[in-house]
């Protein structure tokens, strides 16, 4: 199942990860130094160019179950170098918020070292004392393993916003990927002709 993101060219979409994506995900999670705790490929979504099948980025939601209740975390967001600054992460986050809603969560938590980035989508900083106990432990683990400067943030799903500039950036990226490359110049070898031995009608044979 995949979702075409509103406002994007048909060639760009975000889909749920499949089992066959596991090796690719693990390779890029490791390369980017991201959190792979409790890894399950089915928790991820992946941004893909439909025309070339190139993967542009990924992210996941992680459900923390406890006696106090269940909590949803947005984590593991990564975008490949050549796609950064083109709205890929924004559309991955949008899909993850939708997936969280499908799971019955209207509140999402995240622990990041770049609060301004999530802030543009409606996430707000939250005091550590306000975190549910299971997420306090999660924050401590995140600081220990991945982001020493991680800060807790929370999103009311209804407050999620997508900046128009990021929609436009992603549309432009999709259009660029669809540009047609010039065809290479045809040569004699393309037609099975050996230019070293061939005799052409304008060749006098002298």
ROBADREN-847847 format. One record per residue (C-alpha): x, y, z; residue in three letters. Coordinates in steps of 0.1 Angstrom, whole numbers, padded with zeros to 4 digits, always signed. Example, Ala and Ser with C-alpha at 12.3 -4.5 7.8 and 13.67 -1.06 7.14 Angstrom:
BEGIN
+0123-0045+0078ALA +0137-0011+0071SER 
END
This chain:
BEGIN
+0000+0000+0000UNK +0012+0035-0008UNK -0001+0070-0005UNK +0004+0096-0032UNK +0010+0128-0013UNK -0015+0156-0022UNK +0001+0183-0044UNK +0030+0161-0056UNK +0036+0148-0091UNK +0024+0112-0095UNK +0060+0100-0097UNK +0066+0108-0060UNK +0050+0089-0031UNK +0054+0076+0004UNK +0047+0040+0011UNK +0048+0015+0039UNK +0081-0004+0041UNK +0081-0040+0031UNK +0102-0070+0044UNK +0124-0067+0014UNK +0134-0032+0025UNK +0149-0044+0057UNK +0185-0046+0045UNK +0183-0012+0028UNK +0169+0004+0059UNK +0194-0011+0083UNK +0223-0001+0060UNK +0212+0036+0059UNK +0202+0037+0096UNK +0237+0026+0104UNK +0253+0050+0079UNK +0234+0079+0093UNK +0240+0070+0130UNK +0202+0068+0137UNK +0184+0049+0164UNK +0176+0012+0155UNK +0162+0001+0189UNK +0134-0024+0186UNK +0138-0024+0148UNK +0109-0037+0128UNK +0107-0029+0091UNK +0069-0028+0091UNK +0070+0002+0114UNK +0087+0023+0087UNK +0075+0043+0057UNK +0098+0051+0027UNK +0097+0079+0002UNK +0102+0066-0033UNK +0105+0079-0068UNK +0079+0058-0087UNK +0096+0064-0121UNK +0131+0052-0110UNK +0122+0033-0079UNK +0149+0052-0060UNK +0144+0055-0023UNK +0148+0090-0009UNK +0142+0087+0028UNK +0125+0069+0057UNK +0110+0072+0092UNK +0090+0052+0117UNK +0066+0053+0145UNK +0073+0032+0176UNK +0046+0022+0201UNK +0056+0021+0238UNK +0032-0001+0257UNK +0030+0001+0295UNK +0007-0003+0324UNK +0001+0034+0324UNK -0010+0033+0288UNK +0004+0032+0252UNK +0024+0060+0237UNK +0035+0068+0201UNK +0069+0080+0192UNK +0080+0094+0159UNK +0116+0084+0154UNK +0143+0072+0130UNK +0138+0099+0104UNK +0165+0099+0077UNK +0169+0115+0042UNK +0195+0105+0017UNK +0221+0133+0010UNK +0209+0140-0026UNK +0173+0145-0014UNK +0179+0168+0015UNK +0164+0202+0015UNK +0136+0191-0009UNK +0108+0184+0015UNK +0113+0146+0017UNK +0114+0145+0055UNK +0083+0166+0057UNK +0062+0142+0037UNK +0075+0112+0056UNK +0064+0129+0088UNK +0030+0137+0073UNK +0026+0100+0065UNK +0037+0089+0100UNK +0012+0112+0116UNK -0015+0096+0095UNK -0003+0061+0104UNK -0003+0070+0141UNK -0039+0082+0137UNK -0048+0049+0121UNK -0034+0032+0152UNK -0056+0053+0174UNK -0030+0079+0186UNK -0038+0116+0185UNK -0006+0126+0203UNK +0029+0119+0191UNK +0062+0123+0210UNK +0096+0127+0195UNK +0131+0132+0209UNK +0154+0152+0186UNK +0185+0174+0187UNK +0169+0198+0161UNK +0138+0211+0177UNK +0133+0239+0151UNK +0128+0213+0123UNK +0099+0196+0140UNK +0085+0229+0153UNK +0075+0239+0118UNK +0050+0210+0117UNK +0033+0218+0150UNK +0055+0199+0174UNK +0061+0218+0207UNK +0088+0214+0233UNK +0077+0197+0265UNK +0093+0196+0299UNK +0108+0163+0309UNK +0087+0163+0341UNK +0056+0162+0319UNK +0066+0131+0300UNK +0049+0098+0308UNK +0073+0075+0328UNK +0080+0051+0299UNK +0091+0080+0277UNK +0114+0095+0304UNK +0133+0062+0302UNK +0132+0064+0264UNK +0146+0100+0264UNK +0175+0089+0286UNK +0183+0060+0263UNK +0182+0083+0233UNK +0206+0107+0249UNK +0229+0079+0258UNK +0229+0061+0225UNK +0222+0086+0197UNK +0215+0123+0205UNK +0232+0136+0237UNK +0214+0169+0233UNK +0180+0154+0225UNK +0150+0174+0237UNK +0114+0160+0241UNK +0087+0173+0218UNK +0050+0166+0215UNK +0024+0170+0187UNK -0014+0171+0189UNK -0021+0154+0155UNK -0048+0179+0147UNK -0023+0207+0150UNK +0000+0192+0123UNK +0008+0216+0095UNK +0027+0212+0063UNK +0045+0244+0052UNK +0036+0252+0016UNK +0073+0258+0008UNK +0081+0222+0016UNK +0053+0210-0007UNK +0066+0231-0035UNK +0102+0220-0028UNK +0092+0184-0031UNK +0071+0190-0063UNK +0102+0207-0078UNK +0123+0177-0068UNK +0099+0153-0085UNK +0099+0173-0116UNK +0136+0174-0118UNK +0138+0137-0114UNK +0115+0133-0144UNK +0136+0154-0168UNK +0145+0135-0199UNK +0182+0130-0205UNK +0195+0136-0240UNK +0199+0104-0260UNK +0235+0094-0268UNK +0247+0100-0303UNK +0243+0069-0325UNK +0275+0053-0338UNK +0283+0029-0365UNK +0288+0001-0339UNK +0252+0006-0328UNK +0241-0007-0362UNK +0266-0036-0363UNK +0290-0019-0386UNK +0327-0021-0382UNK +0341+0013-0391UNK +0376-0001-0397UNK +0365-0024-0425UNK +0332-0009-0438UNK +0331+0006-0473UNK +0306+0035-0477UNK +0291+0047-0510UNK +0311+0079-0508UNK +0343+0059-0503UNK +0362+0058-0536UNK +0383+0029-0524UNK +0415+0048-0533UNK 
END
